[in-house]
Amino acid sequence: MSTEVRQMFSSIATRYDVTNEVLSLGIHRLWRRSAVKLSGAKEGSHVLDCATGTGDLALAFKRKVGPTGRVVGTDFCPEMLESAPAKAAKAGMEVEFQVQDAMALTLPDNSFDVASISFGIRNVDDPVKCLQEMARVVRPGGRVVVLEFGQPTGPYGALFRFYSKTVMPAIGGLLTGNRAAYQYLPRTAAAFPAGERFLALMDQAGAYSERAAHPLLFGTAYVYVGTVR
């Protein structure tokens, strides 16, 4: 799956930010703020953001940790990272960006206070291995934060599913020229474990002393927070 996913993101990289803004109606910005707040990051913290894409969550963390903090953003798709350094420079922030696989990070043990991943863990081959690897690079007592889509229920859930299956592929295809990518993304989100089922994956990882799920917008997304043993 990794090769196919990498190629897909490579094909939409240059239009990813614009498309994301249009499809989410800007709500993703609020979700990122929630993830940063729940992470417990503070001035001077060291943060790793996996599957950072074009760097938006990494920059949000940098605003939180300030000039004395360190933020490293990694992604396995070089094309997605291409615009990230310029985005950070334009914002006047120093963020390190590296091409890395979230399941096999070449970073030392216990070197970060927080590790995060937003809308990326469902695209890795082995989510449990990814959760273990993120925990490995975080010091004991630090936190791993996962922002990912959920599956809302009821009337709102039905509306969300219609939007995901019909509107997203149409608009995403129009803006990027790759309709298949925006069929794949909502399909994987609908199939990926959410809520208590994702917490069970964190338990399988065996790396967390505590874990919690925080629903956003009626369960459209979740922020999962795990405290590293």
Sequence and secondary structure as in RCSB ss.txt:
>XXXX:A:sequence
MSTEVRQMFSSIATRYDVTNEVLSLGIHRLWRRSAVKLSGAKEGSHVLDCATGTGDLALAFKRKVGPTGRVVGTD
FCPEMLESAPAKAAKAGMEVEFQVQDAMALTLPDNSFDVASISFGIRNVDDPVKCLQEMARVVRPGGRVVVLEFG
QPTGPYGALFRFYSKTVMPAIGGLLTGNRAAYQYLPRTAAAFPAGERFLALMDQAGAYSERAAHPLLFGTAYVYV
GTVR
>XXXX:A:secstr
 HHHHHHHHHHHGGGHHHHHHHHHTTHHHHHHHHHHHHHT  TT EEEEET TTSHHHHHHHHHH TTSEEEEEE
S HHHHTTHHHHHHHTT   EEEE  TTS  S TT EEEEEEES GGGSS HHHHHHHHHHTEEEEEEEEEEEE 
   HHHHHHHHHIIIIIHHHHHHHHHS TTHHHHHHHHHHHS  THHHHHHHHHHT EEEEEEEEETTTTEEEEE
EEE 
